Amino acid sequence: MTPSTRRQPAQPPKTPMAWQLLWGWPLFGLLLEAQLHALIVWQESMAVAGKDAWDRCVVRYCGGVPIDG
């Protein structure tokens, strides 16, 4: 094959295609929102677990009821 007949690799389009505009950013936004929601739920569960551990420590080692009642 001579260099002039060799096929060149396809180049990506310079402007976004219609499906990217209609589905790309809204879908990205939904996925980002779902990921943020999962992070918030995980942080809330870890906070509750930490509070529970702290309450158990106070009851066991300090001999009293938890501070917040």
ABEGO torsion letter per residue (X at the ends): XBAAABBBBBBBBABBBAAAAAAAAAAAAAAAAAAAAAAAAAAAAAAAAAAAAAAAAAAAAAGBBBAAX
